[in-house]
Amino acid sequence: MRHSATAPLFSAFLAACLAFPAQAQIATATLAPTAGNTTAGTVTFTQKGSKIALEAKVSGLTPGNHGFHIHEKGDCGSADGMSAEGHFNPTGKPHGKPSAPDHHAGDMPMLVADAAGNASLSSDLDVVTIGSGATDIVGKAVIVHKDADDFTTQPTGNSGARVACGVIRKS
């Protein structure tokens, strides 16, 4: 019986590859204020299996709740953020709470700003992906709205004006 001299090397290589998971897919959006607003921040999306871990840090908000969505077009060129168009909704679902079975892919939990106008959010998203497929968020926009999302009004949630916009780019 012949044994290859490379078999132990191959086994060691294979074990090393299995010890290091594939590099996580990461995408980020840098939020800039729309005309007349001061809202800014960063949003990071990290693919973790079938979910996306969302981390957001936003400042310049009025205290309270603010609608927070991924929008269809990665275009923040208009002064009011309307160039980002409507909510990202490749699955044709109604607008709703991200914890509900039926909701836009772009529906995210609300940002809650403290008395100083700062908001932080950590959440998991279950519909979107990074880098492939119909639910890929790369090249879309993140919008922060002036008002709270009622999660009922179709198709927008009645969240009011757009106070910040940022294009999602793969890191």
N, C-alpha and C positions, 0 to 999 in steps of 0.2 A: 504494500500500500504506500503510495507517495503522498507526502504532505508538502504543501507549498510553503515556501519560506515567507511568502507574503501574507499568509492566512492570519498569523498573530497581529501583524501590522494593520490589516484590514479590520479585524475585530476591535482593536484599540481605537482606530479611526471612527468606526461605527458607534462605539460606546461614547466617544467624545461628542459626536454630532447629536446623539440622543440626549446628552446631558444639557445641551444648550437649546432652549426652545427657539422657534423661528422668531425673528425680530418683529416686535409688535408694530402694527400699522398705526401711525399717528398723523393727525391733521390738526391744524390750528387756524383760528381766525383772530385777527387783530381788529377790534371794534373802534371805529372812529365816529365822532358825533355828526349827526346830520345838521343842516343849517339851523342856527339859533339854539343849539343844544350843547351840553358839555359832557355827555356820556361817552365813556371810553372804557376799554378793557381788553381782556384776552379770553378766548375760549379754546380749550384743548379737548380733542376727541381721541381716545385710545381704544383700538379694537382689542377686546378680550374675549376670545371665543366667539359666541354668537351675540354678544352684547358690546355696546360701546360705552366706555367710561367717559363721562362728561365732567370737566372741571372748568368753572367760569369764575372770573374775578372782574367785577364791573364797578366803576365809580361814576360820580356826576349825576346820579339819579335823584328823583324826589323820594322821600321816605315812603315805604309801602310796597305793594305788589306791582309787578310789570310783566306783561306778556313777553315771551321769549321763544322765537321760532327759527327753524331753518327754512329759508325761502328758495324758490325755484331757480332763480338766476343769480349767478355770481357777479352781480353788477351793482356797485355802490356809487355809481357815477352821478346819479341825480341828487340834487340838494335835499330832497325829502326822503330819500331811500326807496322811492316807489319803483325804481329801475330793477330792484330785486324781485319784482312781481309778487305772486301769491305764495302761500305756504307750499313747501315741497310735499307732493302727494302722489307719488308714482303708483300707489296701490288703489287709488280711487276711494279712499275711506272718508267719512265725515270728520269734521274738526271735533276734537274732544280731548279729554285728559289723557296724558301719556300713559297713565296706569290702566285706562279702559281698554278692552279688547279691540275696539274700533277707534282709530284716530289717524290723523295725517302722520306720515313718516316724520314730518318736520315739527310736530307738536312736542314741546319740551316743558318741563316744570317751570313754574313762574320764578322769576327773580324776586327776592324780597330784600329791599334796601333798608338799611338801618337809618337812624336819625341823621347820620353824616352823609347819607346818600351812597353808601357802599353796599355791594351785594356779593356774596360768594355762594356758589352752588356746586354740589357734587351729586351726581345722579348716574344711573345706568339707563341707556336707551336700547330698546329691543328690536326696532324695525330697520334702522339704517346700517350701512356698512361704509367702510373706507376702502377705496381703490378698485371696486369692481361691482358689477351688477346694477340692476335698475334702481336700487336704493342707495347707491353710492353718493355720499355727501360732498365729495371733493369737487370744487368748482361751484358750489352753491353758496348762498349768503346766510349769515346769522343776523337776525334783526332783533333789537330790543325796542319794545313799545313803551309809550308814555303811561298807559293805563294797565290795570289788571286784565287778565284773560278770564272771561266768564265760562270758557270751555263749552259753551252752548251755541252761541250765535254762529251761523254758518255763512261763509266758510272761514271767518277770521277770528272769532272769539271776542269781537268788539274791544280790541286792545288799544285802539287809538293810534295816534301819530307814531311814526318811526323816529326814535331818538338816537339810534346808533346802528351802524351797518358794518359788517366785515366779511370778506370773502374767505371761504374755507380752502386752505391749501395744504397739500400733503407735505409732511415734514421729512 
